[in-house]
């Protein structure tokens, strides 16, 4: 679909995007937020925004008659979005490894084969890349990551959502494990964070659900249960 430039301008003059985002930002909202950031950066650097063609001084926001606003990156890569805290992914469904984890040799072989493919895809030419076994151990325990391990950042900053989903189905990791390593890696591409947030559960809501699950309904005085207990 083509960009709705009126929506971009409306979003630009509206409220900034919250972080973490409350919803998946539209392309128009991302462009507007990017222009707000560019405008702030030019101001911080003491650069004349009219010469940089950003914000209302460029054609994207200011419209025709303004210098051309140049966007050099794909829209999906313009922002860095913060993920929800790890506790949002700490619930039974997220803790459960997909396809039963790596309890058998076939599953372990599938995990290693998949991680080798991930390494080839995102770490080609990377100095001293991890082995599939090392990468698996880092996902299972991010605290074991070497300080400043750029390999994991490079993987998750660039991994497409479809391949990240296969971390669950073919890598046999849990959502919790994948969320934890993403948060630890500081990868923040909007596509990745949007994919991750589909598994997020508000801890307050989880607490309410736990309370509801713990409640018992008292049987009526003439119910079979009461008769048996008498």
N, C-alpha and C positions, 0 to 999 in steps of 0.2 A: 504493500500500500504506500502511496506517496505521503511525504511528510505534510502534516497540517500546520502550516506556518502561523496561522492565527492562534492555534493552540500553543505553539512554542512561545509566542509573544505573551499570551495570557498567563502561561506558567512562569515566564520570566518575571513578570510583575506580581506574581502571587507569592505564596510562602515557600521558603527553601525546603528541599527534601529532607525529612528527618533521617537520622542515622542512629540505629538501624532503620531501614525503610519499613513503613507500615504496609506497603504493597509493592508489587513489581512495577517500577516506574515505566511509563510509556516512553517511546522514542522522543516524543516532544518534551516530556519532563526532563529527560536526560540532557537533551540539547540546551534547554533553558538553564538547568543547573550548571552545565559546563560553561555557559556564557557568563553566569554570575561569578563562577570561580575565576574565569579569565579576567573579568573586570576587576575583581579584588586583587589578583596577582599583579596586573599592570599598575594598579594604584600603589600596592606595596613596594613595587620596584621603581616607582616614580616615572613610569612610562606614560606617554600621552595615549589614552585609549582610542582617540580618534585616528591616530596613525596605525594602531594595531587592529582596527576594525572589529572590536569586540563589544558585546553588549549592545546598547542602543546606538552606539557609534558605528556599527556594522550593518550590513544588509539583512542578516538573519533576523535581528530584532528590530532594527531601525527601518527596514523596508527599502524599497527602491529609492535611489538617489544617494544612498550611503555606500561607502567602500565595501567591496565584496568581503564577506566573512568566509575565511578558509577553515574548513574542518579537516584536519590531516589524518584522523584515525577513524576506524569504523565506529558507529554510534555506540554499539555494545561495549566498546573499550574506552569510552570517554571518562567514565567515573570509576571510583573505587568505593564500593558499598560495604559497610560494616555488617557482619553477620550477627544474628541473635546470640546471646551468651550460651555457653555450652549446656547450661542447665535446661535450656529449651529442648535439647535433644536427649535428655536423660529420662526417658520413659520406656516402659517394657517393650513396645514395638520397635523403638529405635535401638534398644540394646540387643535385640535378637539378630544374630547373624543370618543373612539370607542363605537359603539352600543348605542350612545346617552347618555352616562353617566349614572347616577343613578337617573334618573328623576321619576322612578316608583318603587313600592315596590318590584316587582320581580327582577329588576336589583340590587337593594340594597341588597336583600337577597342573590343573586348570588355572589356579591362582598364579603360579610361577610363570606359566605361559602368557597369561594376560599381562602381568606386570612387566615382563620382558618387552612386550609390545608397547606398553606405555613408555618405558624408558627409551626405546628406539624412536618413538614418535616425538617426544618432548625433550630429550637430552642428547640428541645427535650432535656430536662435536663438543659436548660438555666435558670439562676436565674432570677426570676421575669420577665417572658416574657410579651410582650405587648398583649393586647386583639386585636381582629381583628379591632375593632373600633379605637383603639389607633394607630395601624399600618396604617390604612387608613388616619387618620389625619396627620400622619408624612409624608406620601407620598404626600398628598395634600399641606402640609406646612412644609418642612424640617426644617425651622428655628425654629419650635416648638420642635424639637428633644432635649431631655435632653443632656447636654454636655457629650460627650464620650459614647453615646448610642451604645453599641456594638451589640445590637440585629439587627439593620438595616444593619450594616456592615456584620454581620454573614450571614444574609439572602442573600444579593446581591453578596457577595464574592463567595457563593456556589451555587446559583440558576442556573440551567441549562437554556440555551437560550429558550427552548420550554416552560418552566414554566414562564419565564420572558415575553414571548409573550402573555401568558394568563393573565398577568397583564393588558393587553390592552383589550382582548376579554371578559374575565370573571371578571376582576377587574374593568373594565369600567374607567380606567385612560387614560389620554392622553399620547402620547409619550413625550411631554414636561415635564409632571409631573414625569414620570418614569426616564427620563434623569436627571432631577434636583435632585431627591433623590439618584440616583446612584453616581452622582458627589459629592453630599454632604456627602454621606456615606464613600467615599474614597475606595470603592470596586473597584478593578482593574484587575480582572481575564481576560485574553485574550479572552476567549469565550464570556464573558459578553460584553466587549467593542466592539468586532467584531459585535455582534448582534446589539448593540446600534447604531453603525456607519452606518448601512444601512439606517437610518432615517436622517442622518446629511445632511444639505444643507449649502454650503459655503455662509456666509452672503453677500459677494461681489456679488456672482451670484444672490442672492435674490434681491439685490438692483438693478441690471441690469434688472431683470425680472419685478420689480415694475415700473421702468422707461418705459420699453416697454409697460406694461399694461396701463400706463397713457398717452401714445402718442395717438393722434387722427389723422386720415388721412383726409386731406382737400379734400372735394369733388371736382370733375372736374367742371369747369364753366358751362358746359351744362348738369350737372347731375340733376336728380329730386330734390335732396336735395337743390341745389342752386336755382332751380326754385321756391321751396316753401319758401325759405328764402327771395326772392326778393320782 
